[in-house]
Amino acid sequence: MTGKIWGMGIGPGDPELITLKAYNRLREADVVAYPAPEVGDSLARSIVADHLPIGIKEYAIRMPLVEARFPAQQIYDKAALDIEEMVQQGKNVAVLCEGDPFFYGSFMYLFGRLSESCPMEVIPGVSSLTASAAMLRSPLAARNDVLTVLPGPLDEDALRSGIEKSDAVAIIKVGRHFEKIHRVLSDLDLLDCARYVERATMENQRILPINDLEDNKAPYFSIILVHKRGEAWTV
């Protein structure tokens, strides 16, 4: 008998934002696998901690969560082999992914290694992008606006070009790139159109005016939404 892999999005941080489908699959799983830092607790596991069945086997995929070394190819190679062996033994494996598996989600690296050899279902989740818009009470786009998602690590020219070409922009993975992003938005005279949130939906969520961030430092889990037409959804 062969098991299955469920690559499940578990949402941006609030445990209540896990979908009913993900919850049901998690309750049916024999093994739960999740990304984790080399030392310490897994954020993904903490999101579903109250939903885990008693006695479920856990498999932590520990990796260096350092931007310059990600994705850690050898770690994903080994995790894929281990998970494939579990599936061949008839185990159903729920692989947790913060946000949505296919929106910059870590699960895609396992999907690329296992989708042809193992039965698999991908379960979408609430992404950090849509969660941030809800927390900011700021729609991502309106009418025929072009929405662009820009990763913060892009160089300054690429950021500027992407922002200039779009009506609405979501800048993700802000982290240590905040100062560069702030400079670009200032040069384009868009600071008044920018909204900042960090750790959206989590207990330590913060929403601040973009100019009020202390020492120009932002965590990795932060997003800036920019809408050039202001509150375009009100007209």
Protein Blocks (a to p, Z undefined) as FASTA:
>chain_A
ZZddddddebjkiaklpcfklmmmmmmpmbdcddddfbdcdfklmmmmmmpcghiacddd
dddddfklcccfklmmmmmmmmmmmmmnopacddddehjfkgopaklmmmmmmmmmpccd
ddddddfklmmmmmnopafbgcjbccddddfklcfklmmmmmmmpmbdcdehklmmlmmm
mmmmmmnopmmmpccdehehiakbccddfklpghhiacfbbcddddfklpmklZZ
